[in-house]
Amino acid sequence: MKHLIYGTALGMAVALASGPASAAFIFQTTLIGANEVPPNNSPATGSSTVTLADDNNTLGVQLSFSNLTSPATMAHIHCCVAPGGDAPIALPFPDFPSATSGTYTNTFSLSAPGVLTGITPAAFLSGLESGLAYINIHDANFPAGEIRGFLPAVSAAVPEPWGLALFGIGLAGLIAAGRRRTSSHAHQ
């Protein structure tokens, strides 16, 4: 019985020490004119990967676009509305290239002053994780937006490798303790 208690305690301690799974989320989208409200027939396209780090504060944006009908005037993430609606700007993209084709990469600290506009970090994260945020690229020909894409999560909560190893050790401890208990009862 003593071994069962120690084995169970050890197993639980190791399992708890492994910590929670990483909270990193990856969102991906394709930007096209048909996603605009109202839809347009722009020949432009774009794609983006947005990564929320496991600290729930650091957001990385990688975006490429091509064939805008005039140079981009601004781009940003809007939040929070379901597809088919319009939402206010939540995260402006500073220094977005004034070009018809190009790339944009930036990392944002969501808690830094002035990064988010008109929304709290908690509300933004909730909307983003719920699929209620979209990227929009604007230009002179389409001042309300030439191409848009909603940001669905494509992956989330990936356990860290060391966490899986520690969890496995804890689980093995629990199994060993259970076997010892079963074995000691069988011999009595």
Secondary structure, DSSP 8 states (H G I E B T S, - for coil): -HHHHHHHHHHHHHHHHT------EEEEEEEEGGGSSS------EEEEEEEE-TTSSEEEEEEEEE--SS-EEEEEEEES--TTS---EEEE-TT---SSSEEEEEEEETTSTTTSSSS-HHHHHHHHHTT-EEEEEEESS-TT-SEEEE--EEEE----HHHHHHHHHHHHHHHHHHHHHHHHHHT-
